[in-house]
Amino acid sequence: MIDFLMENPVVFAENEIPADILFSLPGRINGKTARPPSSFSLKIFPPDRSSYLKAFGLVQEEIKQGNTFLLNLTFESRIATEATLKEIYRLSRAKYKLYFRDEFTVFSPECFIRIEDGIISSFPMKGTIDATIPDAERLLLEDEKEHAEHNTIVDLIRNDLSMVAEDVKTELFGYVEKISTHKGALLQMSSKISGRLPAGYQNRLGELLITLLPAGSISGAPKQKTLEIISRAENYQRKYYTGIFGFFDGKNLDSAVMIRFIENRNGTLWFKSGGGITWMSDPAKEYDELIRKIYVPIA
């Protein structure tokens, strides 16, 4: 597990994972799930709109100056629910899940990188729409802003993978996945980019990860300058939110971007969410998207 700023990595051998850390990845799980409840309630107290607009304005000014052309702006929202953090972990349905010591839980739909037999793949997600909107998939695929944002991230991830792999290519572009939540379904646009790692990558896994981090989909482009702007625009510390977690068996690796993230601070729960900002972004729509992404995936 590696935090957003790569300052506090945590590594355990498989037989030394503490009992208060639960995780679930495709084909590997160390904690039980639970049956969905007959009802689940989640009260949301989103960030003040004026605070969001101030940060949005700062980002737009940086875009106008040419310092960034895509920045993932995030905020935290206070939430209230009768469920505990561990119960939320067990009830949620997601491709990647993590419960860490009653400090936070993650139910992420987004893979960071997957390594299988020397092939490294990444599956960036950019572009979201309410699945209940009539003809939602077509609207998402034809949305100029969302399409441009997705293109930018695919280019960024392809360049990132080229630093550690050869023969990097986009295998699938702009496919749509449905995500079920406690308040309805969402559609998200994804792509698959892959390349071939050099021999001996198993012995340099840490170096490989640090080269690729932070994930492009939750930072922006150009990455380094965008990270500097994020530190000024956001009014809180991301910590492990938008970091990564995964499992390495000595040969293959599966890992996730830590989005859809709930943090417990002194008994109060905070949900961290956001979205990509470009010159085409509408502040009202971006603020609404931040709130729309506050959900628990309970079908």
C-alpha positions, 0 to 999 in steps of 0.5 A: 500500500502506497500513499498519494505522496509516496511518503508512507508505504506499507508492505506485509508478507502474506503470512504476516498480514494483521487481522485488522487489515482486510482486502479483496482483489480478483481471485484473492480475498482475506475477508468475508463479504456480507449480504446486502441489507434491505435498506442502506442510508447515507447522509452527505454533507458536501463541501461548501460550494464557494470553497469548491468554486475558489479551488476550481477558479485557481485550477482554471487560471493555471490552465489558462497560463498553460501550466496544466491541461488536466487536473484531478481536483478532489475534496472531502465530504462529511458523511453519516451512516449507521454502518461501521467502516468494517460493515461498509467494507463487507457490504460493498461490491467492488473489484478492489476492496480494502479495510485498514485498521478502522482508519479507512476503507476503499471500494475501488473500480479502477485497476492501477497496473496488472502484471501477468507473465511479464505483460504490464497493463493499466486501465485508466477510468475517466468519464462518468454519467448517471446510467439512468439518463436516457441514452446515457452510454451514447451521451458519455461517448459523444461528450466532447469534454469527457472524450478529451479528458479520457484521451489525455489520460490514455496518452499520459498512461501510455507515456508512463508505461513506456518508461518501464516497458516496451511495445506499449500500445492501447489495446482497448479504447473508450469502453464503458462499464456499469457500476451499481451503487446504493443510489443507482447505477453509473457508467464509466469510460475506461481503456486498456494500455499494455506493454512488455516488461524487461527480464528481471522486473520482479527484482525491481518492483518498488522502483517500477511502482515509484516511476509510475506513481502517482497514478495519472488518472488521479493527478493530471498532466503534465504530472509534476507541475499538476501535482504542485497545483493540486497541493495549492488548490485542495484544502486537505491532505489526501494521504492514502486516498488516490494512492494504490494497494495491491498484491504481488506473488513474486511474479504477478501483481494486481493493484488498484487506485484507491478511489471511492474512499471513506476515512474515519477521523475521530469517529467522523466519516469523510468521503473523498471524491473529485473529477478531472478539470479541463478548460472545457469544464463547467464548475456546476457540473464538476461540483455535481459530479463530485457529489455523484461519486459519493456512494457505496456500491451495494446492489 
